[in-house]
Amino acid sequence: MKTTLRHAVFGALFTFTFAAQAQLTQPNLPDHGFSFVYGVTNVQPEGFDWSAALSIQTVNFDFVPADSTAYADLFNDADFSQQTPGQTGGINQAFYEYNTDYFGFWGGVDGASGAQVVHPEVVEYLPYPMEVGDVHQDSLVFDFMVSGLAYVRDYSVNMEAVEVGTLTLPGGQVFENTMRIQANTAVFDSSVASSSGILTEGFQYWAPDMPLPVAQTYTYTQVSDGENSVIFSGAEFLVDAAAGFDLPLAASLDAYPSPAKHTLNVVAKAGSWVHVHNLQGQTVERRQLTSDRETWDVSTWHAGMHFLQVEGARTTRRVLITH
């Protein structure tokens, strides 16, 4: 069952800023595949500032064309196979489809056992387009076999687009117009012998034209025989694109010397708008850079602490002005 409620339905209840009108749409992906490196942490950052997150390990997510795998005939509607190392050995594969209407999941293969779970129809993980205020639900119930034993799987997805902002990751990586989505999934398997499931709850951060969240928090809860137990709680965030993708440059900014009397060197990407305010929050200067390095006349600025920021990013530099 697929349900998507658009934010226009709730127009009388919400007021949106211009930034909140950003949409998630089908990403433009290279046909030959791509690879990402994610950092994993056991804490859960809140909001859009993840700059202080510490990675305790990294993991590679490799995407290869689905038709290049040994399971192409089973997942003939999928575009890519996401390949990750299995905890018990082998390479786990998850098969995804990207089209103009949705990002969909078709099932996967366990690397250690070789067990194959093929969906009879796609689970629409995210609809395209998706805007702040949209609520999306999808579910699928189907039968599958593993080692001669019959199972029934109940798979459900619940997504709500909460807000849009500029996400800052460690190392200065910045993603503008990133959508924060509350994401809950539930997967329950039952057989004549047992019944168990996994609940995943957290927030995902989706940047435009990216095939996966660039950051996400999650809590995995195992449900077995009516008992719930948390397996893992943490987060992961994009560290690098190892192949096939160009990530946005980190929003760098430098300003020196400090203290400064008459002139200030400002270094940032040409075309950036730099906003300067004082301790009272008043705007002192707002200027678009015409080169990567400029020398500003600050002789008319009042003495005191000033803060420079590239608009649309969270990188801030403090400069003390003295005369």
N, C-alpha and C positions, 0 to 999 in steps of 0.2 A: 504494500500500500504506500503510495507516494503522495505526500502533502507538502505544499509550499505556500505559506502565507506571506504575501508581499507587504512591505511596510506601508503602502498606500492605504491598506485597510485600516490601519491605526492612525491615520493622518490627524484625527482630532485629538489624539492623546499625546503625540510627540511633536517636538520642534527640532528640526535638524539644521546644523550648520552646513555651510557649503562643502566643507571637507567630508562630511558624513555622506555625501552623495556619491562617493567613490563606489565603483562596482567591481566585483570579481567576475571575470569572463574567461573564456577558454584561452589557456596560455598558448603561445607560439613556441612549439618545441622542436628541437632538431630531430630529424628522422633516425639518425644513427645512434641516438641515446645520449646519456649524460650521467654524471656522478657527483654526489654531494658528500661532504664530510660534516657530521654533526657532533657537537660536544654534549655530553650527558652530565647532568648534575643531580644531586639528591635533595636540592632545595627547589622551591617554586617561586620564582620572581613574580611580582605583581605589576600590572600596568605595562607601559611601553618602554620603560628604562631597564634594560637587561645588561647594561654596560659593566656591572660589577659581578656578573655570574661567573662562577669558576667551574671549569670542566674537569671531572674526575676521570673521564675516559672519552675516546672518540670512536665513532662508528661510521663506516662508509655505506651509503645507499647508492647502489649502482642500478641504473635503468638501461635495459637493453631492449631492442625491438622484440615484441612478443613472437613475431613470425620467425625469429632466429633461434628460438629455444626448442628443446625436444618436445614441448607441450603445445606447440603452435596449433595443432588440430583440435585440442581440447578447449583452447581459449582463443578461438578464431575471431572474436569480436574485440579482443583487447589490443591496445596499441603498444603497451610496454610491460615488461616484467621487472618489478622491483626486486633486486636480489640483495639479501642481507645474510651474514653468517648466522647459522642456527646455534642456539645455546647448547644443543646436544650433538652438534656436528652437522656437516653438510651445508648447503646453501638453500635457505628458504626463498621461495618465489611468490610474489603477490602480483596479480595481473590486473592492470588498470586500463580504462578507456577514457580518452579526452575527446569530447565533441562540443558542438556549439551549445548544447542543452544541459550537459552535466559532466561531472567528474565521477566515473563509476568504477565499482569494484566487482570483478568476476570470479574471485576465489583464488586459490593458491595451492602450492605444493610444499610439503614438509621435507626439508633437505635430509634429515636423518633417517626417517622411515620411508620416504617416498610416497606417503599418503597424499592423495589428490582429492581436493574438494572443489568441485566445479558448480557454479551457480547456474540454475536453469534460466535465470534472467538476471540482469544487472541490478546491483544495489547502488542507487544513486546517492553517492556520498555527499556531494555538493551540487546544487543546481547552478546553472549559468543563465543569466547574470544573477548575482546575489548582492543585496544592498543591506545597509544597516537597518535593523528592524525586521528583516525577513526571518521567518521560522520555517525550517525544513525538516520533514520526517519521512523516513522510508523504512520498510521492513520486508523480510522475505523468510518464508518457512519452506524447507525442502528436505528431501531424503538424500543420504549418501552412504556409501559403504567404506569401511576401513578394516582390512584384514578379515574379511568375511562377516563382519558384524554390522548390522544396520543401525544407522543413527538418524535422528531428526534434528535439524539445526534451525533455530529461531534467531535471526539476525535483525537487529534494529538500530537505526541511526536517528539521532535528534540533534539538530544544529540550530543555533540562534545567533545571528550577526548582531553584536552588541555595540561596537563603536569602531571608529577609524582614527588612527594616529600615526605618528612617526616612531617606528621601532628602532631603538639603538641597541646593538649587540656588542659584546666585548671586542676590543680591537678597533673600535670606531666605525664598524659596519652599520650603515643606516639604511632603512627601508621606509620610504615615504608612502602615504596612503595605504598603510597596512591595516587589514581588517581583523579585529579581535572577535573570535567566534567561540561561544560556549558549545563544547562538543561532548556528547554522551553517546556511547555505543554499548550494546549488550549482545553477547553471543552465548546462547545456551544450546548445549548438546544433550540429547537424551537417548537412551537405548533401553532394552529390556533389563539391563543390569545396573544402570546408574543414570544420574542426571547431574550435570554441573554446568557452570557458566562463568564468564568473565565480564565484569563491568569496567568500562573505561570512562573516566570523567575528568574534565579539565578544560583548558582554554587553548585554542589554536590561533596563530597569527599568520594570516595569509597575505602575502605581498602580490601586487599585480604581476601577471605573466610568470608566476612561479608554479611549478607542478605539485609542490608539497608545502606544508606550513614551514615558514622560515624559523619558527620557534613554537613550542607548545609545552604546556604543563599537563601532567596526567597522574591519576591515581588508579592503579589496577586493583580491583577487588575480586577475589575468587568466591563464588557461591557454590556450595556443595552440601547436599542434604539439609538445606535450610540454614546452614551456617555461613556467615560472611567473614572473610579475613583479607586484610590488605596485603597484597603481595609486594607492591613497590609504589612509592610516591616520589615524584621528581619532575624533571623537565629536560628538554633538549633544545639546542639552538644551532643554527647554521654557522659553521666555521669557515668553510671554503667550498668552492665548486672545483672538483678535481679534474673534470673534463666536460666539454660540450656546452658550457654555460659561462656567460660573463656577468658577474655580480656587480652591483653598483659600487662605485668607489666610496671609501670611507669619507665622511664629511670632515675634512681636516681644516683646522683654523689655527693660526698662530698670530700673536701680536707682541711686539717688543720694540724698545726696551720697557721695562717696568722697574722703577718709576720712569715716567716720560715727562719732559718739560714742554718741548715745542713740536716735535715730530714723532710719529708712531708708524712703525712698519706693520702692515697688515698682509698676511699671507693666507690665501684661500683660492679655491678654483675660480677662474675668471667667469663672470656671469652671475656669481653668487650675490645674494643680497645680504649685507651685514648690518645687523641692528645693534645699536649701542644704547644702553640705558645706565642711569646712575643708581645709587643706593635707594633712592626714593621711587624707583621704577619709571622715572620720566625718560622719554626718548631724547637722547642727545644728538644722535646721528643715525641716518639710514641711507646706505649708499650701495649701489651695485658696482661690483669690481669689474674693471675693464681689462685687467691683467691678473696674473696669478700672484703678483706682489706689488703693493702700492705703498707709497709714503704719504701719510695724512698729516695735515697741519692741525694740531690739537691745542694751539696756543689760546684759542678762545673757549676751550672747555674749562669748566670750573674745577678747581683742585679737589681731589678726592678719588674714591674707587669707582671705576667704570667697568661695565661688563659687555663684552662683544660676543655676538652669537650669529651663526649662519642661519638664516631663516629656513624653516623646514627641517632643521637638525637640532640635536641637543648638545652639540659641542660648544662650550662656553670658555672664554678666556677673560681673566681679570687683569686689569691694568690700573696702576696707581698714577694719577696725574698730579704733578707738583709744579709750582711756578716760582 
